[in-house]
Every structure is written in structure tokens, then in C-alpha cells.
Amino acid sequence: MKKHLLIAALAFVGVSVHATAANDEPISPIKPAANINLGMVELGKKLFFDPRLSKSGFISCNSCHNLSMGGSDNLPTSIGDRWQQGPINSPTVLNSSLNVAQFWDGRAADLKEQAGGPIENPMEMGFSHTLTVSLLETIPAYVREFRQVFGKDKIDIEQVTAAIAEFEKTLVTPNSRFDQWLLGKKDALTKEELDGYTLFKESGCTACHYGEAVGGTSFQKMGLIEPYKTTNPAEGRSAVTGKDADRFNFKVPTLRNVELTYPYFHDGAANTLAEANDIMGRLQLGKKFTPEENAKIVAFLKTLTGDQPLILLPILPPSSDSTPRPNPFGK
């Protein structure tokens, strides 16, 4: 009876209770990708790696979401068209299909909507949807592949973003050591890592970091207990909703593969996991971790690194003689 009352009370204040059937844990194992259209995936992979979708002809989706670097670019904020420094840290594309919404402020409802954003953002790829489609229509191999996958004679931006999104759905990272532990391999973790997980739970971290992605399912204010000091101009969720109450609310990032996706936070201000954990403890939980506690939690977080996608780089369709050659300086 007391347990049921506790769960009801937590739900009332907005804290969800999540558990796996096998382990009754707030984190659940990542499942391999399923129900995938393989034709769309192969087309989307080519588009993901193709820099011709940018104005300069030098920037692809993989530039900021590098699949050899944990699906991010390891920069505080990304560099875009004409070497412009972007305003926000590039979130990982790995396991992004598990997010409640896309971008730090959640302005894209799903992967398909997100895929179209950077293409026409003047600070990112700097192109336009119209020019993207026009360029693809000049490349015979793309024309044939779009027709084969979508069964239409005409390419449109909806097909482009749908194909990229379908490829991104395959970028999940199952089989981390922590997932192996969840699934019954009790020697998958060391005592230090298990102690770190216990601290992680007991400190309240799982109020926001839970589920398959260990995050990505809610928006939270950055700086609940102490204000977060930054010069970064990002306003968070309020830029989407227009509500002042949502100011500085950001999507909780996934902690999957977090050891690979440094630097941390929306402004990329924390360079190490230990630094990020210390800041989160103080600002979000009102807790000062000792160096030993911090080291244990960091050890646990590193067990969340799963199998990285094994991507054979696609052979991109060659440009036809009529394809315009973009200026590398984007002018």
C-alpha cells in the first residue's frame, strides 16, 4: 500500500516511475532497430554523408553528427557555412529516435522534421530545400534511386527528409556493458561501477535520466537549485512555446555513449564527465559529490557506451556535367 502511495505521489509532482520487467530498474536496455525500410535506409545513408546538400559543398549531416565520434562533433558549438560558429552544442544523433522531440529546445517533433532544419539554416548547411531538390534532380543515380524507393518520378524534400530519418533510426547502440548487466550478466560491471549506479539512483539523477536512452524524454530547467551561469544566447524551450516559464528549459540529453560526446551541456561548457557531473549535482540536485563519489558515477556512466554503428561509407552518386559546382566559401 505504501509503495502504491509513493508512486502516486511521484506521478503527481511530475516524476515518472520507469522500470524494466526483469530488473525493476529505471533504465531499460536498448533494443536493436526494427521495422526498417532498407531501401530508404541506404538512400538516407548516402544523403547523410553527402556534402552537396550544403551551399558550400563541404558540409554534410555527418560533419556535425560524426558517426566516428559518438554522433557529435566534440566541439563546444558547431561550425557551419562560411565557418560560422553556431550558437549551440551539437547533440548526438545516436539513439535520437528515442527522443521525445529533436533539438535542445524540441522545435522538431521527429527525426523527419529535424532532418530538414540544418539544410536551410544559414548558419549550418546554408542551402535551401528548393535548391537541394534541384541539385539532386541533376544527378541521374539519385533520380533512379529515389524513383525505386518512393515509386515517384519527382523528387521532393519530404522524400529527402524521410530517407535521412529512416537511416537515423538505425543508429541505435545496444549491448552496452550496463545493458548486459540489466539482462542478467551480473559480472558485466565492477564494484565501483555498481556503486556509481547506486549513487546515481539515490541522488535523484533518474528523475530525468531514465528509460532506454537514459534521458531525452523530458524538458527540464537548467539550474533548479543554483542558477547556471553562461554567456550562451540559447533560451531553451521558451523560444518554441513563447512562454517565459519555459525559459532555460532544455531537453534532457541522453546519457548513452556520454563518454564519447564531450563537451557537455547545450553550450558545451563542461569538458569532462567529472566536471559535468559536479555541476549537475550542485545545480540540479543541491548535492556536492566528493571526488570519490564523482569518480564512481563517472565509472558507471562509461558503462553506457554501446555497440557503435558499423557504417560502410557509401559511394556517393557522381555529379553530372550539368551539376553546378558550389563555391567552397559559400558566396
Secondary structure, 3 states (H helix, E strand, C coil): CHHHHHHHHHHHCCCCCCCCCCCCCCCCCCCCCCCCCHHHHHHHHHHHHCHHHCCCCCCCHHHHCECCCCCECCCCCCECHHHCECCCCCCCCCCHHHCCCECCCCCECCHHHHHHHHHHCCCCCCCCHHHHHHHHCCCHHHHHHHHHHHCCCCCCHHHHHHHHHHHHHCCCCCCCHHHHHHCCCCCCCCHHHHHHHHHHHHCCHHHCCCCCCCCCCCEEECCCCCCCCCCCCCCCCHHHHCCHHHCCEEECCCCCCHHHCCCECCCCCECCHHHHHHHHHHHHHCCCCCHHHHHHHHHHHHCCCCCCCCCCCCCCCCCCCCCCCCCCCCC
